[in-house]
């Protein structure tokens, strides 16, 4: 009964949050607090049921599995990732520990554990924000996810040491997993599409990765992530991620409900959470400073740092095991940081555009290797976004011998054997400022979401492009704002697919 009522209230709260231009997850958190407050008066328990907690855990496992599907392991060994993760952890842990010992009069061990718990950033929030904007594989997205993975591994090590638990000797089997990659690839091929593909993903994430790692004393979260990494280079990894999207989103609702239902704060706990909320911006500022110090441009340092500006759900896991008396204050702190960070991340690009002149002053003159300016050569047509639609558009122009270049923020799509595709983030105003667009006659916007198309169109016109801009749309209400941003012509993507089928049918009939 609790699960039915909780999901119903979450649905209503999510709709209300969206009416205020807030992400639905903010509504889910509020729904959790409401259930905690009024649950007993209507005959419901105030805290989350074991069923809800289990569903929330499954949602987190699927989220980490899909992150692994999109992750390049080489992104973890970049200086910006390693330096950003460890230096940030050392500074924040040191400052927080000293503060807790002085102001809260905590003993060193508890102060240190609490400080470490609050030093981490939220994997769930950052991953959801980046994934919803299709920025997981963008440069700043890869840096943020890399830092989060390093933090999560440190958190698991701290939890293991603090709780006195250690992996069993059977944990060594994990090192043999790469040898099983051909088996996992074979399973992907056998499963093919639809429900079998979804079921295979769930089994690998939850049964093999989650339960398998847990049974040998390792984290189920790391297990799910590792299983995703095993399949990341398979040609249909993106298809598997898309197939799991709806299921993962549904299960994650329980995660945010669970946080809200962790408990209502006392006066002291509420004061603690509010104080930590005021300190929260310093977390993002430190990430920005560290990333720019590692030669990341201001824009990507800002976007990456902002996505990491929220306290981590792993702090709740640590507190549940070794700091039980701090569970409710930390739950309120984490939830409040979500309420603050989620709306800010929603408007991250406009925020940077507003503060660009000030933030760019902190850039180091030399650029990060992944952010070098690109040369379009003699290209007359530019395709932004090299997914299925963009690739089809590119091939259409290439068959007609038009000089063409494709651009994508996913480095895995760069260097295609038959296509000239270069790496860049088309929403970056600095990219357009440095790009020579004199030879271009037309630009096709085929990026996957509406926000990126709007921002790209705005930046293109701001850079002085006078040629034609054509954009794909998924819904009719997207046409007006795109044309206001400077787009000349729009087309309905699904209608375009139908026209393509009709053209092929006509060709066959004419033979």
Buried (B, 14 or more C-beta within 10 A) or exposed (E): EBBEBBBEBBBEBBEBBEEEEBBBBBBBBBBBBBBBEEBEEEEBBBBBBEEBBBBBBBBBBBBBBBBBBBBBEEBBEBEBBBBBBBBBBEBBBEBBBEBBBEEEEBEEEBBBBBBBBBBBBBBBBBBBBBBBBBBBBBBBBBBBBBBBBBBBBBBBEBBBEBEEEEBEEEBEEBEEBEEEBEEBBEBBEEBEEEEEBBEBBBBBBBEBBBEBBBEBBBBBBBBBBBBBBBBBEBEBBBBBBEBBEEBBBEBBBBBBBBBBBBBBBEEEBBEBBBEBBEBBBEBBEBBBBBBBBBBBBBBBBBBBBBBBBBBBBBBBBBBBBBBEEBBBBBBBBBBBBBBBBBBBBBBBBEBBBEEBEEBBEBBEEEEBEBBEEBEBEEBBBBBBBBBEBBBBBBBBBBEEEEBBBBBBBBBBBBEBEEBBBBBBBBBBBBBBEEBEBEBBBBBBBBBBEBBBBBBBBBBBBEBEBEBBBBBBBEEEEBBEBBBEBBBBEBBBBEEBEEEEEEEEEEEEEEE
